[in-house]
Amino acid sequence: MDHLNCVVPLAGPDFYIKSTGIAKPLYEYEGKRIIERTLFSREWYGNELIDENIIFVLCGKNEGNEDFLNYISLEHPNCKYIIVSDHTQGALLSAMCALPMLDESNRGLVIDLADIEYTLTGNKNIFANESWAGVVPYFISEDLNYSYLQLDSNNRILKAIEKQVISKNASAGTYFVRNINILYEKVTEYLASEYAFNGSYYVCPVYNLIEDAYGFQVEMKNCFSTYFKKLG
């Protein structure tokens, strides 16, 4: 695969953790910031994914934006960002705000929530099969905090749903499509569907509408969204 485009939606109300006094991506876990443990440690980072093709989506209503952007400007100055004026109705809609900024609409896209640390297992090529339109890394779990995939015997996605344990295949919060036109084609259909969860449009359920989308098993190391829920 050629270089990927990447959108990181960080415009939700959970961006800033009041109990820690810092934006979640900048929190240091075992001596390393979460954004470095996740997004900047992906096995495709530095190869298929370079800083010039990463766009962060922030919300102007959130605390912590200035500290986060100061960090990115020092450590990853070639990354881009946009700031939306208000919270959107979910990570998918936040990500869609960045799509007009992307170069080369035929380039692969990854939407990375950057809150789960994992490693690939087996085949390292996410798009090994040229017919795949989308890929969702998953790990084994039955925790209600995650989104879940129901897969057939070939790992093709049959159903994708938020916060319901319909299988043991939990989404790793990283979502690939072969090009952004796939999202443009499906988002209107998604908004008119029953797949919203508590009035929000998460990324995972859009894969109910993408034909030839597959799961790709990974090994989960840390999930920071659940970590912060336990932290309080």
DRENDO-1510 file (C-alpha; in Angstrom, 1 decimal, always signed):
<recs>
REC; n; res; u; v; w
REC; 1; MET; +0.0; +0.0; +0.0 .
REC; 2; ASP; +1.1; +3.6; -0.7 .
REC; 3; HIS; +1.2; +6.1; +2.1 .
REC; 4; LEU; -1.9; +6.3; +4.2 .
REC; 5; ASN; -3.9; +9.3; +5.2 .
REC; 6; CYS; -4.8; +9.3; +8.9 .
REC; 7; VAL; -7.4; +11.2; +10.9 .
REC; 8; VAL; -7.3; +11.2; +14.7 .
REC; 9; PRO; -10.7; +12.4; +16.2 .
REC; 10; LEU; -9.9; +14.0; +19.6 .
REC; 11; ALA; -12.9; +16.3; +19.7 .
REC; 12; GLY; -15.0; +14.5; +22.3 .
REC; 13; PRO; -15.7; +15.7; +25.8 .
REC; 14; ASP; -13.4; +13.0; +27.3 .
REC; 15; PHE; -10.3; +14.7; +25.7 .
REC; 16; TYR; -9.3; +16.4; +28.9 .
REC; 17; ILE; -9.1; +14.3; +32.1 .
REC; 18; LYS; -9.8; +16.7; +35.1 .
REC; 19; SER; -8.5; +14.2; +37.6 .
REC; 20; THR; -5.1; +14.3; +36.0 .
REC; 21; GLY; -5.1; +17.9; +34.8 .
REC; 22; ILE; -3.9; +17.0; +31.4 .
REC; 23; ALA; -5.3; +16.0; +27.9 .
REC; 24; LYS; -5.6; +12.2; +27.7 .
REC; 25; PRO; -3.2; +11.8; +24.8 .
REC; 26; LEU; -0.4; +13.5; +26.8 .
REC; 27; TYR; -0.9; +11.5; +29.9 .
REC; 28; GLU; +2.3; +9.4; +30.7 .
REC; 29; TYR; +1.6; +5.8; +31.3 .
REC; 30; GLU; +4.6; +3.8; +32.5 .
REC; 31; GLY; +6.9; +6.6; +31.4 .
REC; 32; LYS; +5.5; +7.1; +27.9 .
REC; 33; ARG; +2.7; +9.4; +26.7 .
REC; 34; ILE; -0.4; +7.7; +25.4 .
REC; 35; ILE; -0.3; +9.3; +22.0 .
REC; 36; GLU; +3.3; +7.9; +21.6 .
REC; 37; ARG; +2.2; +4.4; +22.8 .
REC; 38; THR; -0.7; +4.3; +20.4 .
REC; 39; LEU; -0.7; +6.4; +17.2 .
REC; 40; PHE; +3.1; +6.9; +16.9 .
REC; 41; SER; +3.9; +3.3; +17.8 .
REC; 42; ARG; +1.7; +1.7; +15.2 .
REC; 43; GLU; +3.7; -0.8; +13.1 .
REC; 44; TRP; +2.8; +1.1; +9.9 .
REC; 45; TYR; +3.9; +4.5; +11.4 .
REC; 46; GLY; +7.1; +5.7; +9.7 .
REC; 47; ASN; +6.4; +3.4; +6.7 .
REC; 48; GLU; +2.9; +3.6; +5.2 .
REC; 49; LEU; +2.0; +6.4; +7.6 .
REC; 50; ILE; +4.1; +9.6; +7.9 .
REC; 51; ASP; +3.5; +12.8; +10.0 .
REC; 52; GLU; +2.6; +14.9; +6.9 .
REC; 53; ASN; -0.5; +12.7; +6.4 .
REC; 54; ILE; -1.8; +12.9; +9.9 .
REC; 55; ILE; -4.7; +15.3; +10.9 .
REC; 56; PHE; -5.9; +15.7; +14.4 .
REC; 57; VAL; -9.5; +16.9; +15.0 .
REC; 58; LEU; -9.9; +19.0; +18.2 .
REC; 59; CYS; -12.9; +20.8; +19.8 .
REC; 60; GLY; -12.6; +24.4; +20.8 .
REC; 61; LYS; -14.7; +23.8; +23.9 .
REC; 62; ASN; -12.2; +21.4; +25.4 .
REC; 63; GLU; -9.5; +22.2; +27.9 .
REC; 64; GLY; -6.0; +21.0; +27.1 .
REC; 65; ASN; -5.9; +21.9; +23.4 .
REC; 66; GLU; -3.0; +24.4; +23.8 .
REC; 67; ASP; -0.8; +21.9; +25.7 .
REC; 68; PHE; -1.5; +19.2; +23.1 .
REC; 69; LEU; -0.8; +21.4; +20.1 .
REC; 70; ASN; +2.4; +22.7; +21.8 .
REC; 71; TYR; +3.5; +19.1; +22.2 .
REC; 72; ILE; +2.7; +18.1; +18.7 .
REC; 73; SER; +4.4; +21.2; +17.2 .
REC; 74; LEU; +7.6; +20.2; +19.1 .
REC; 75; GLU; +7.6; +16.4; +18.6 .
REC; 76; HIS; +5.7; +16.0; +15.3 .
REC; 77; PRO; +5.7; +19.4; +13.6 .
REC; 78; ASN; +4.6; +18.1; +10.2 .
REC; 79; CYS; +1.2; +16.9; +11.5 .
REC; 80; LYS; -1.9; +18.9; +10.8 .
REC; 81; TYR; -4.9; +19.8; +12.8 .
REC; 82; ILE; -8.3; +21.4; +12.7 .
REC; 83; ILE; -10.4; +22.7; +15.6 .
REC; 84; VAL; -14.2; +22.4; +15.4 .
REC; 85; SER; -16.3; +24.9; +17.3 .
REC; 86; ASP; -18.4; +22.4; +19.2 .
REC; 87; HIS; -18.6; +18.7; +20.1 .
REC; 88; THR; -19.9; +16.6; +17.2 .
REC; 89; GLN; -22.3; +13.7; +17.5 .
REC; 90; GLY; -19.6; +11.1; +17.6 .
REC; 91; ALA; -16.1; +10.2; +16.4 .
REC; 92; LEU; -17.2; +9.5; +12.8 .
REC; 93; LEU; -18.6; +13.0; +12.4 .
REC; 94; SER; -15.5; +14.5; +13.9 .
REC; 95; ALA; -13.4; +12.5; +11.4 .
REC; 96; MET; -15.5; +13.6; +8.5 .
REC; 97; CYS; -14.6; +17.2; +9.3 .
REC; 98; ALA; -11.0; +16.5; +8.3 .
REC; 99; LEU; -11.7; +14.7; +5.0 .
REC; 100; PRO; -11.6; +17.8; +2.8 .
REC; 101; MET; -8.1; +18.5; +4.0 .
REC; 102; LEU; -6.8; +15.1; +2.8 .
REC; 103; ASP; -4.7; +14.8; -0.3 .
REC; 104; GLU; -5.3; +12.1; -3.0 .
REC; 105; SER; -8.7; +10.7; -2.4 .
REC; 106; ASN; -7.6; +7.3; -3.8 .
REC; 107; ARG; -5.1; +6.9; -0.9 .
REC; 108; GLY; -5.9; +4.5; +1.9 .
REC; 109; LEU; -7.4; +6.1; +5.1 .
REC; 110; VAL; -7.1; +5.1; +8.7 .
REC; 111; ILE; -9.3; +6.7; +11.5 .
REC; 112; ASP; -7.3; +6.0; +14.7 .
REC; 113; LEU; -9.0; +6.8; +18.0 .
REC; 114; ALA; -5.5; +6.5; +19.6 .
REC; 115; ASP; -6.6; +5.0; +22.9 .
REC; 116; ILE; -5.7; +1.3; +22.5 .
REC; 117; GLU; -2.2; +0.0; +22.4 .
REC; 118; TYR; -1.7; -3.2; +20.4 .
REC; 119; THR; +0.6; -5.1; +18.2 .
REC; 120; LEU; -0.1; -7.0; +14.9 .
REC; 121; THR; +0.0; -10.7; +14.8 .
REC; 122; GLY; +0.8; -12.9; +11.8 .
REC; 123; ASN; +0.6; -11.1; +8.5 .
REC; 124; LYS; +1.7; -7.5; +8.9 .
REC; 125; ASN; +0.0; -6.3; +5.7 .
REC; 126; ILE; -3.4; -4.8; +6.7 .
REC; 127; PHE; -4.5; -4.8; +3.0 .
REC; 128; ALA; -3.0; -8.1; +2.0 .
REC; 129; ASN; -6.1; -8.8; +0.0 .
REC; 130; GLU; -6.6; -6.2; -2.8 .
REC; 131; SER; -10.4; -6.8; -2.9 .
REC; 132; TRP; -10.9; -5.6; +0.7 .
REC; 133; ALA; -12.7; -2.3; +1.0 .
REC; 134; GLY; -12.2; -1.9; +4.7 .
REC; 135; VAL; -10.3; -3.5; +7.6 .
REC; 136; VAL; -10.9; -3.3; +11.4 .
REC; 137; PRO; -8.2; -4.6; +13.8 .
REC; 138; TYR; -9.8; -6.6; +16.7 .
REC; 139; PHE; -8.8; -8.4; +19.8 .
REC; 140; ILE; -10.4; -11.0; +22.0 .
REC; 141; SER; -12.6; -9.6; +24.8 .
REC; 142; GLU; -16.1; -9.6; +26.3 .
REC; 143; ASP; -15.9; -6.2; +28.0 .
REC; 144; LEU; -19.0; -4.0; +27.5 .
REC; 145; ASN; -16.7; -0.9; +27.0 .
REC; 146; TYR; -15.8; -1.9; +23.4 .
REC; 147; SER; -17.4; -2.1; +20.0 .
REC; 148; TYR; -17.8; -5.6; +18.6 .
REC; 149; LEU; -17.6; -7.4; +15.2 .
REC; 150; GLN; -19.4; -10.5; +14.2 .
REC; 151; LEU; -17.3; -12.3; +11.6 .
REC; 152; ASP; -17.8; -15.2; +9.2 .
REC; 153; SER; -15.3; -18.0; +8.8 .
REC; 154; ASN; -13.2; -15.8; +6.4 .
REC; 155; ASN; -13.1; -12.9; +8.9 .
REC; 156; ARG; -15.5; -10.9; +6.7 .
REC; 157; ILE; -17.6; -8.5; +8.9 .
REC; 158; LEU; -21.2; -9.5; +9.1 .
REC; 159; LYS; -22.2; -7.0; +11.9 .
REC; 160; ALA; -20.5; -4.2; +13.7 .
REC; 161; ILE; -22.1; -2.7; +16.8 .
REC; 162; GLU; -21.4; -0.4; +19.8 .
REC; 163; LYS; -21.2; -1.6; +23.4 .
REC; 164; GLN; -23.0; -4.9; +22.8 .
REC; 165; VAL; -21.0; -8.2; +23.1 .
REC; 166; ILE; -22.3; -9.9; +20.0 .
REC; 167; SER; -19.0; -11.9; +19.7 .
REC; 168; LYS; -15.6; -12.0; +21.3 .
REC; 169; ASN; -14.1; -9.8; +18.6 .
REC; 170; ALA; -13.6; -6.3; +20.1 .
REC; 171; SER; -12.6; -3.4; +17.9 .
REC; 172; ALA; -9.2; -2.0; +18.5 .
REC; 173; GLY; -10.4; +1.5; +17.7 .
REC; 174; THR; -8.5; +1.8; +14.4 .
REC; 175; TYR; -10.5; +1.8; +11.2 .
REC; 176; PHE; -9.1; +1.4; +7.7 .
REC; 177; VAL; -10.8; +2.0; +4.3 .
REC; 178; ARG; -9.2; +1.7; +1.0 .
REC; 179; ASN; -10.0; +5.2; +0.0 .
REC; 180; ILE; -12.0; +8.1; +1.5 .
REC; 181; ASN; -14.7; +7.9; -1.2 .
REC; 182; ILE; -16.0; +4.8; +0.5 .
REC; 183; LEU; -16.8; +6.9; +3.6 .
REC; 184; TYR; -18.4; +9.7; +1.6 .
REC; 185; GLU; -20.6; +7.1; -0.1 .
REC; 186; LYS; -21.7; +5.5; +3.2 .
REC; 187; VAL; -22.0; +8.3; +5.8 .
REC; 188; THR; -25.3; +9.6; +4.6 .
REC; 189; GLU; -26.8; +6.1; +4.7 .
REC; 190; TYR; -25.3; +5.6; +8.1 .
REC; 191; LEU; -26.9; +8.8; +9.4 .
REC; 192; ALA; -30.3; +7.6; +8.3 .
REC; 193; SER; -29.8; +4.2; +9.8 .
REC; 194; GLU; -30.5; +2.7; +13.2 .
REC; 195; TYR; -26.8; +2.3; +14.0 .
REC; 196; ALA; -26.4; +5.4; +16.2 .
REC; 197; PHE; -25.6; +4.6; +19.8 .
REC; 198; ASN; -27.2; +7.0; +22.4 .
REC; 199; GLY; -27.5; +9.6; +19.7 .
REC; 200; SER; -23.8; +9.4; +18.7 .
REC; 201; TYR; -22.3; +8.1; +15.5 .
REC; 202; TYR; -19.3; +6.0; +16.3 .
REC; 203; VAL; -17.0; +4.7; +13.6 .
REC; 204; CYS; -17.4; +1.0; +14.0 .
REC; 205; PRO; -21.1; +0.7; +12.9 .
REC; 206; VAL; -20.4; +2.2; +9.5 .
REC; 207; TYR; -18.8; -1.1; +8.6 .
REC; 208; ASN; -22.3; -2.6; +8.5 .
REC; 209; LEU; -22.7; -0.7; +5.3 .
REC; 210; ILE; -19.2; -1.3; +3.7 .
REC; 211; GLU; -19.1; -4.4; +1.6 .
REC; 212; ASP; -16.0; -6.5; +1.6 .
REC; 213; ALA; -14.8; -5.3; +5.0 .
REC; 214; TYR; -12.8; -7.7; +7.2 .
REC; 215; GLY; -11.5; -8.1; +10.7 .
REC; 216; PHE; -7.8; -8.4; +11.4 .
REC; 217; GLN; -6.8; -9.9; +14.7 .
REC; 218; VAL; -4.2; -8.1; +16.9 .
REC; 219; GLU; -2.8; -8.5; +20.4 .
REC; 220; MET; -4.1; -5.8; +22.8 .
REC; 221; LYS; -1.7; -4.5; +25.3 .
REC; 222; ASN; -3.4; -1.5; +27.0 .
REC; 223; CYS; -6.8; +0.2; +26.6 .
REC; 224; PHE; -6.6; +3.7; +28.0 .
REC; 225; SER; -10.3; +4.6; +27.7 .
REC; 226; THR; -11.1; +1.9; +30.3 .
REC; 227; TYR; -8.0; +2.8; +32.3 .
REC; 228; PHE; -9.3; +6.4; +32.8 .
REC; 229; LYS; -12.8; +5.1; +33.7 .
REC; 230; LYS; -11.2; +3.2; +36.5 .
REC; 231; LEU; -8.9; +6.1; +37.4 .
REC; 232; GLY; -12.0; +8.3; +37.9 .
</recs>
